[in-house]
């Protein structure tokens, strides 16, 4: 390895013709480059700490006895090349090349900006369709669908379990008819669509594919993502359909089917977002998310699939929290670690199989009801961290989301935040602008090391499904959430407007902002529409379709084809999900905390 060169202000670019030895470096001394003597640098740093730094701290003590990231990782005062030596090509490489630390594309945003994909869904399919068209008209470049809680749990709007929840926190989708309305006048072959659905993901994806079939759009032309991450549901969000092992079978069926039938579709969005929102640290989010990814890869390999046939369509979804540099380092560590896992552990040959492509969303859990306009600032900084971290797609939260689903004005500010970052700040003009930062690179390595430690423990337990059944990731996240809350209450962590800089009255702040209110009549209208669909169906065809789903579930045959056919017969989501629950059983969380 060539000796490190310390740059002291030269404008001479590092390139293939840069000095590669101490003697060559001396020849460039006149241009400001000197040979990097790491031992001498280490000694100089020690003297600086004893001298200038110590004298400065004697006059003006540090603000805190200890500095740490939001995830409680110690932050050192200054770093130099002697603190975290890097093998450049092994650990960083070049943009678009293994191990993809510096980004998954050679040009990153110089050729194409990240997809601005605002999460949207409320009320009826008609109302959400209007919001989709509004966002596209305002410059959004991809769709992201939020479903209501009954849909997330596999229940129709007319179920007694759905009372009071229909259309409240997302859009209600019961049948293919709702999907037809939801995507009215939206070209499925021109706009990519993300669907945030997990337990019943196979049903909603079947509805979408059936919609394309009915419209005469080739399956190979539609693109998008279905979240479909059953493992993180058991870890964090708890909106499951069936127990972990049959849930993995369903996910694997979807990956297998789409690998050939819907090749532009990302069949799993492996989600750290909800893990982080549940209280995980950045390192835990990284570890448990990639461990979930390992679980899906192993399941597909067990099915006999070739890793390079399905891995390019696996995608990821990360939270972007408050600690600016920690979040940037997390994205870099995620890309590097996933690339190494795919190449060294699973023998992937294609570069596309090793690339961690990710959507990101600013941290909902960081938004505060107190002083809600502060959320605009938080979201802007989190979005900037996501961009500097190299995300491929981004949702920015709206300032009012601690109270309700966002209004049009609030969601426009959130979208404009991304557009200002893209068009006005200059951060999209250069590739990986923070690559080589001593602090960022050292933090990247520390997060990667922490994640590997967790992954090793999970491997020793028998993999992520076994770890979930033991309650391991759930306990780790609960402990981190409790620790953070204690720090917040003790004033060791500051949330502006919450435990410091309040407005009086206990710091509750000003909640006098416009709010979106979903009309409670939505449920009546949705139930009436569902009744009309049921009355118009061929009942014998519905029963035959459900029988085929049941028979297929009882075998090892892929579930996607019969569920797509059931969708075309306007079989409801719950009717299909009830069959899956009947065959595979239901699940109760062990609650081992």
MARSE-152272 format. One record per residue (C-alpha): z negated, x, y negated. Coordinates in steps of 0.02 Angstrom, whole numbers, plus 50000, padded with zeros to 5 digits. Layout:
{{Z,X,Y}}
...
! end
This chain:
{{50000,50000,50000}}
{{50047,50066,49829}}
{{49905,50118,49717}}
{{49853,49981,49594}}
{{49911,50000,49415}}
{{49801,49942,49272}}
{{49904,49873,49129}}
{{49838,49915,48956}}
{{49958,49823,48843}}
{{50130,49883,48896}}
{{50277,49765,48885}}
{{50362,49852,49032}}
{{50385,49720,49169}}
{{50322,49746,49345}}
{{50473,49746,49458}}
{{50549,49833,49608}}
{{50575,49985,49496}}
{{50394,49990,49435}}
{{50292,50146,49476}}
{{50236,50153,49657}}
{{50128,50309,49656}}
{{50002,50397,49544}}
{{50131,50527,49492}}
{{50257,50392,49448}}
{{50122,50300,49352}}
{{50083,50454,49247}}
{{50264,50460,49195}}
{{50240,50286,49120}}
{{50080,50331,49027}}
{{50172,50335,48861}}
{{50217,50151,48888}}
{{50034,50104,48909}}
{{50017,50106,49098}}
{{49887,50216,49182}}
{{49848,50241,49366}}
{{49722,50118,49432}}
{{49572,50217,49491}}
{{49466,50076,49563}}
{{49314,50188,49588}}
{{49322,50244,49406}}
{{49345,50065,49351}}
{{49194,50011,49452}}
{{49091,50149,49371}}
{{49153,50102,49197}}
{{49106,49921,49228}}
{{48931,49972,49283}}
{{48910,50075,49124}}
{{48973,49928,49020}}
{{48841,49816,49099}}
{{48703,49942,49064}}
{{48763,49975,48887}}
{{48864,49853,48780}}
{{48827,49700,48885}}
{{48640,49734,48899}}
{{48626,49767,48712}}
{{48720,49608,48670}}
{{48612,49502,48787}}
{{48454,49577,48710}}
{{48508,49512,48540}}
{{48586,49349,48601}}
{{48527,49292,48774}}
{{48645,49195,48888}}
{{48643,49007,48869}}
{{48591,48982,49050}}
{{48495,49084,49177}}
{{48634,49046,49301}}
{{48816,48997,49280}}
{{48901,48900,49420}}
{{49054,48794,49452}}
{{49042,48605,49468}}
{{49026,48636,49657}}
{{48883,48759,49628}}
{{48977,48920,49662}}
{{48906,49065,49560}}
{{49018,49118,49416}}
{{49015,49303,49375}}
{{49024,49361,49196}}
{{49178,49470,49210}}
{{49296,49524,49349}}
{{49411,49673,49365}}
{{49535,49732,49499}}
{{49391,49828,49579}}
{{49296,49668,49619}}
{{49425,49576,49724}}
{{49563,49693,49785}}
{{49717,49593,49834}}
{{49861,49639,49947}}
{{49988,49558,49833}}
{{50124,49511,49959}}
{{49999,49460,50093}}
{{49886,49354,49983}}
{{49998,49296,49842}}
{{50181,49326,49875}}
{{50313,49258,49759}}
{{50335,49075,49708}}
{{50417,48974,49845}}
{{50383,49106,49977}}
{{50249,49125,50110}}
{{50101,49107,50094}}
{{50147,48993,49946}}
{{49990,49034,49846}}
{{50097,49037,49689}}
{{50185,48871,49726}}
{{50296,48789,49855}}
{{50455,48798,49750}}
{{50536,48956,49680}}
{{50563,48875,49510}}
{{50417,48751,49507}}
{{50428,48645,49348}}
{{50568,48746,49267}}
{{50692,48646,49372}}
{{50602,48481,49397}}
{{50437,48415,49332}}
{{50306,48345,49448}}
{{50326,48160,49492}}
{{50226,48052,49373}}
{{50162,47922,49494}}
{{50038,47801,49418}}
{{49934,47699,49540}}
{{49965,47513,49510}}
{{49927,47348,49591}}
{{49830,47189,49550}}
{{49840,47003,49573}}
{{49997,46932,49650}}
{{50154,47027,49702}}
{{50241,46952,49549}}
{{50110,47026,49430}}
{{50118,47198,49510}}
{{50308,47195,49508}}
{{50298,47168,49320}}
{{50180,47318,49304}}
{{50300,47425,49409}}
{{50445,47383,49293}}
{{50337,47418,49140}}
{{50287,47590,49203}}
{{50465,47637,49251}}
{{50524,47584,49078}}
{{50388,47696,49001}}
{{50452,47850,49094}}
{{50357,47848,49259}}
{{50461,47931,49396}}
{{50385,47860,49556}}
{{50289,47707,49615}}
{{50114,47704,49689}}
{{50048,47542,49763}}
{{49866,47489,49762}}
{{49824,47350,49886}}
{{49677,47231,49874}}
{{49527,47250,49988}}
{{49576,47115,50114}}
{{49745,47201,50138}}
{{49659,47370,50158}}
{{49549,47296,50295}}
{{49689,47204,50387}}
{{49648,47026,50333}}
{{49760,46893,50257}}
{{49722,46806,50094}}
{{49674,46646,50185}}
{{49541,46731,50292}}
{{49360,46681,50257}}
{{49325,46868,50243}}
{{49443,46877,50093}}
{{49350,46753,49984}}
{{49331,46818,49807}}
{{49428,46979,49840}}
{{49611,46924,49839}}
{{49709,47023,49710}}
{{49551,47087,49625}}
{{49563,47275,49653}}
{{49744,47286,49705}}
{{49891,47177,49754}}
{{49882,47054,49898}}
{{50018,47078,50031}}
{{50013,46962,50181}}
{{50193,46957,50243}}
{{50367,47027,50216}}
{{50392,46889,50086}}
{{50260,46972,49976}}
{{50346,47139,49997}}
{{50512,47061,49945}}
{{50432,46999,49783}}
{{50333,47159,49753}}
{{50492,47265,49752}}
{{50610,47140,49672}}
{{50748,47227,49573}}
{{50681,47398,49621}}
{{50810,47507,49711}}
{{50721,47572,49866}}
{{50851,47709,49890}}
{{50830,47773,49711}}
{{50641,47766,49681}}
{{50511,47842,49798}}
{{50361,47735,49838}}
{{50184,47783,49886}}
{{50074,47656,49974}}
{{49886,47682,49978}}
{{49846,47600,50144}}
{{49760,47674,50296}}
{{49695,47568,50440}}
{{49839,47441,50432}}
{{49964,47572,50371}}
{{50079,47543,50519}}
{{50098,47361,50467}}
{{50133,47394,50282}}
{{50257,47532,50324}}
{{50341,47412,50446}}
{{50354,47283,50304}}
{{50436,47414,50192}}
{{50560,47471,50325}}
{{50599,47289,50367}}
{{50632,47257,50181}}
{{50756,47402,50178}}
{{50839,47335,50337}}
{{50855,47160,50264}}
{{50930,47230,50104}}
{{51054,47334,50203}}
{{50983,47501,50144}}
{{50992,47637,50278}}
{{50821,47694,50338}}
{{50875,47873,50306}}
{{50896,47832,50121}}
{{50720,47769,50083}}
{{50588,47894,50031}}
{{50403,47890,49995}}
{{50231,47913,50067}}
{{50108,47806,50162}}
{{49930,47870,50152}}
{{49892,47830,50334}}
{{49745,47952,50343}}
{{49629,47869,50468}}
{{49514,48020,50484}}
{{49460,48023,50301}}
{{49421,47838,50316}}
{{49290,47875,50448}}
{{49226,48020,50343}}
{{49223,47943,50169}}
{{49305,47779,50124}}
{{49262,47667,50272}}
{{49414,47550,50269}}
{{49462,47567,50452}}
{{49546,47452,50577}}
{{49508,47520,50750}}
{{49401,47665,50820}}
{{49450,47847,50788}}
{{49543,47886,50948}}
{{49659,47734,50952}}
{{49680,47756,50763}}
{{49747,47931,50798}}
{{49869,47857,50925}}
{{49936,47737,50794}}
{{49958,47876,50665}}
{{50047,47984,50793}}
{{50165,47839,50836}}
{{50211,47828,50652}}
{{50241,48015,50635}}
{{50349,48016,50792}}
{{50452,47864,50738}}
{{50484,47922,50560}}
{{50531,48099,50612}}
{{50696,48028,50675}}
{{50714,47853,50599}}
{{50648,47878,50420}}
{{50668,48065,50391}}
{{50632,48060,50202}}
{{50464,47975,50227}}
{{50298,48068,50216}}
{{50207,47988,50362}}
{{50031,48047,50318}}
{{49956,48091,50150}}
{{49809,48194,50211}}
{{49680,48146,50083}}
{{49542,48251,50011}}
{{49530,48135,49862}}
{{49413,48009,49942}}
{{49311,48147,50024}}
{{49280,48222,49852}}
{{49245,48054,49774}}
{{49111,48025,49907}}
{{49017,48178,49843}}
{{49095,48329,49929}}
{{49108,48497,49843}}
{{49277,48577,49810}}
{{49254,48688,49963}}
{{49208,48540,50074}}
{{49355,48439,50008}}
{{49470,48584,50051}}
{{49393,48613,50222}}
{{49382,48434,50284}}
{{49555,48391,50218}}
{{49638,48535,50308}}
{{49534,48503,50464}}
{{49602,48324,50461}}
{{49776,48399,50448}}
{{49741,48509,50599}}
{{49688,48352,50693}}
{{49853,48265,50658}}
{{49956,48418,50705}}
{{49861,48437,50868}}
{{49885,48253,50908}}
{{50073,48266,50881}}
{{50085,48425,50985}}
{{49990,48334,51122}}
{{50124,48200,51115}}
{{50252,48336,51151}}
{{50329,48342,50977}}
{{50398,48504,50907}}
{{50294,48562,50759}}
{{50447,48595,50651}}
{{50511,48418,50685}}
{{50365,48330,50600}}
{{50264,48455,50496}}
{{50385,48455,50347}}
{{50343,48271,50317}}
{{50155,48293,50312}}
{{50090,48286,50134}}
{{49921,48302,50051}}
{{49820,48215,49915}}
{{49684,48305,49818}}
{{49556,48256,49687}}
{{49557,48349,49520}}
{{49378,48360,49460}}
{{49296,48428,49302}}
{{49282,48614,49338}}
{{49448,48676,49268}}
{{49467,48844,49356}}
{{49386,48788,49518}}
{{49514,48650,49536}}
{{49660,48768,49503}}
{{49591,48891,49632}}
{{49570,48749,49758}}
{{49756,48706,49752}}
{{49802,48889,49774}}
{{49681,48911,49919}}
{{49746,48752,50001}}
{{49926,48812,50000}}
{{49884,48984,50067}}
{{49766,48924,50202}}
{{49882,48785,50264}}
{{50030,48905,50271}}
{{49931,49028,50376}}
{{49865,48892,50491}}
{{50039,48822,50521}}
{{50116,48992,50553}}
{{49979,49082,50648}}
{{49889,48939,50737}}
{{50032,48819,50772}}
{{50182,48935,50778}}
{{50285,48846,50646}}
{{50451,48932,50613}}
{{50522,48834,50467}}
{{50458,48874,50293}}
{{50456,48687,50256}}
{{50328,48664,50395}}
{{50211,48788,50310}}
{{50222,48715,50134}}
{{50074,48612,50076}}
{{50152,48483,49961}}
{{50024,48378,49869}}
{{49995,48228,49759}}
{{49843,48239,49645}}
{{49737,48114,49552}}
{{49611,48145,49417}}
{{49432,48114,49472}}
{{49384,47931,49464}}
{{49204,47976,49500}}
{{49199,48082,49341}}
{{49241,47934,49228}}
{{49093,47862,49135}}
{{49052,47688,49076}}
{{48955,47769,48933}}
{{49070,47820,48790}}
{{49229,47772,48887}}
{{49346,47857,48763}}
{{49276,48022,48824}}
{{49372,47985,48983}}
{{49537,48018,48893}}
{{49481,48198,48863}}
{{49417,48221,49041}}
{{49579,48156,49114}}
{{49686,48267,49003}}
{{49593,48424,49058}}
{{49595,48373,49241}}
{{49781,48337,49231}}
{{49812,48506,49152}}
{{49716,48588,49295}}
{{49824,48495,49422}}
{{49982,48556,49338}}
{{49922,48736,49324}}
{{49870,48720,49507}}
{{50048,48674,49556}}
{{50042,48491,49609}}
{{50204,48400,49656}}
{{50146,48228,49600}}
{{50009,48165,49485}}
{{49914,48006,49440}}
{{49807,48008,49284}}
{{49662,47885,49276}}
{{49643,47765,49132}}
{{49494,47765,49014}}
{{49438,47590,49063}}
{{49432,47609,49252}}
{{49243,47611,49263}}
{{49248,47430,49205}}
{{49409,47356,49276}}
{{49587,47391,49329}}
{{49680,47469,49183}}
{{49761,47372,49043}}
{{49941,47411,48995}}
{{49883,47505,48840}}
{{49759,47610,48940}}
{{49884,47653,49075}}
{{50011,47701,48942}}
{{49888,47827,48868}}
{{49859,47897,49043}}
{{50047,47914,49072}}
{{50075,47988,48899}}
{{49943,48119,48942}}
{{50056,48185,49079}}
{{50209,48176,48969}}
{{50124,48275,48830}}
{{50072,48408,48954}}
{{50250,48415,49019}}
{{50343,48413,48855}}
{{50228,48486,48721}}
{{50108,48615,48793}}
{{50230,48741,48866}}
{{50135,48755,49030}}
{{50287,48696,49128}}
{{50396,48833,49056}}
{{50334,48975,49166}}
{{50301,48982,49353}}
{{50117,48994,49403}}
{{50049,49050,49233}}
{{49875,49090,49303}}
{{49934,49196,49449}}
{{49847,49364,49439}}
{{49696,49303,49343}}
{{49553,49404,49417}}
{{49436,49256,49405}}
{{49558,49130,49479}}
{{49609,49244,49622}}
{{49429,49287,49666}}
{{49380,49103,49662}}
{{49531,49060,49769}}
{{49473,49184,49902}}
{{49294,49118,49898}}
{{49350,48938,49921}}
{{49467,48989,50063}}
{{49326,49082,50149}}
{{49208,48933,50133}}
{{49340,48816,50202}}
{{49374,48929,50351}}
{{49189,48931,50393}}
{{49187,48741,50400}}
{{49348,48734,50501}}
{{49275,48855,50628}}
{{49122,48744,50649}}
{{49232,48590,50673}}
{{49337,48683,50802}}
{{49178,48727,50896}}
{{49131,48542,50900}}
{{49296,48499,50983}}
{{49400,48454,50830}}
{{49386,48331,50687}}
{{49379,48171,50790}}
{{49231,48239,50889}}
{{49149,48302,50728}}
{{49167,48129,50650}}
{{49092,48048,50804}}
{{48944,48166,50785}}
{{48930,48122,50599}}
{{48949,48304,50545}}
{{49064,48291,50392}}
{{48976,48132,50337}}
{{48808,48221,50334}}
{{48876,48372,50241}}
{{48953,48263,50105}}
{{48796,48156,50088}}
{{48690,48313,50065}}
{{48807,48380,49929}}
{{48809,48213,49838}}
{{48619,48205,49841}}
{{48604,48384,49776}}
{{48723,48351,49633}}
{{48633,48192,49583}}
{{48467,48284,49580}}
{{48544,48419,49469}}
{{48613,48286,49352}}
{{48447,48197,49337}}
{{48357,48361,49307}}
{{48479,48406,49167}}
{{48546,48557,49262}}
{{48717,48476,49254}}
{{48782,48393,49097}}
{{48893,48240,49084}}
{{48930,48211,48902}}
{{48872,48040,48845}}
{{48773,48012,49005}}
{{48629,48135,49008}}
{{48668,48225,48845}}
{{48744,48176,48677}}
{{48710,47991,48707}}
{{48727,47852,48580}}
{{48549,47791,48594}}
{{48490,47639,48692}}
{{48469,47749,48843}}
{{48638,47830,48813}}
{{48732,47678,48877}}
{{48863,47698,48742}}
{{48999,47580,48684}}
{{49079,47466,48813}}
{{49171,47362,48684}}
{{49347,47401,48745}}
{{49488,47285,48800}}
{{49482,47246,48986}}
{{49607,47178,49112}}
{{49540,47021,49193}}
{{49620,46957,49352}}
{{49631,46767,49354}}
{{49526,46697,49496}}
{{49666,46571,49525}}
{{49762,46715,49606}}
{{49679,46677,49772}}
{{49732,46493,49769}}
{{49912,46537,49727}}
{{49921,46674,49857}}
{{49850,46560,49994}}
{{49975,46424,49946}}
{{50120,46548,49957}}
{{50058,46609,50126}}
{{50045,46431,50191}}
{{50226,46400,50139}}
{{50283,46555,50232}}
{{50189,46504,50389}}
{{50262,46329,50381}}
{{50440,46397,50373}}
{{50427,46516,50521}}
{{50493,46497,50698}}
{{50325,46482,50787}}
{{50394,46528,50958}}
{{50473,46686,50885}}
{{50308,46732,50801}}
{{50215,46715,50967}}
{{50348,46816,51058}}
{{50338,46955,50928}}
{{50148,46963,50941}}
{{50160,46968,51130}}
{{50277,47119,51119}}
{{50154,47206,51001}}
{{50011,47172,51123}}
{{50110,47234,51274}}
{{50164,47391,51182}}
{{49986,47429,51124}}
{{49930,47422,51306}}
{{50056,47557,51353}}
{{50101,47727,51280}}
{{50262,47661,51203}}
{{50285,47682,51015}}
{{50215,47535,50916}}
{{50330,47546,50765}}
{{50485,47453,50834}}
{{50395,47293,50889}}
{{50293,47288,50728}}
{{50451,47303,50623}}
{{50528,47159,50720}}
{{50369,47058,50695}}
{{50381,47092,50507}}
{{50557,47021,50504}}
{{50491,46863,50587}}
{{50364,46847,50444}}
{{50217,46879,50557}}
{{50068,46909,50444}}
{{49974,47071,50424}}
{{49814,46998,50497}}
{{49905,46923,50646}}
{{49969,47096,50692}}
{{49803,47183,50651}}
{{49705,47056,50755}}
{{49811,47103,50906}}
{{49775,47287,50877}}
{{49588,47250,50859}}
{{49596,47147,51018}}
{{49677,47288,51118}}
{{49590,47439,51042}}
{{49421,47366,50990}}
{{49327,47382,50827}}
{{49217,47518,50756}}
{{49044,47529,50678}}
{{48994,47683,50580}}
{{48853,47780,50665}}
{{48770,47805,50494}}
{{48694,47971,50547}}
{{48629,48041,50383}}
! end
